[in-house]
Amino acid sequence: MPEVGRLRDPKSYCLAGSKIRTIGDQPEKLAESASVRPTVLQSGPYRLFFFSSDRNEPTHVHVKRDHKLAKFWLAPVRMAYNYGFSQTELNPIAGLVQEHEAALSKAWHEYFKRRNGNGGGQERSGH
């Protein structure tokens, strides 16, 4: 079972497990926004991450595989959007997010606390 790894620097984060994925010395950047995308879990073909610019949003995680992307709110886990994943593939992805919800949430709060001092992420209302 993956567990939260320690930050090597404010620009990298990972969950340690059988398949560790770290960003390393050079943070990944979006060409259009230059946002850092810390990877918090790599499970099979799925990369779970958030954008460094997400700090003012409720706690969530993005899931990417190839050119497919989905966003899941945490607490409770619910899909926010999906671009390209089939429903058949979304079900196990949602299960993966649910299984690691506590560790993903902890990674979010620890990352944004280190970045801006307040833990980041607003609480989501139950709408």
Secondary structure by P-SEA (a helix, b strand, c coil): cccccccccccbbbbbccbbbbbcccccccccccbbbbbccccccbbbbbbccccccccbbbbbcccbbbbbbcccccccccccccaaaaaaaaaaaaaaaaaaaaaaaaaaaaacccccccccccc
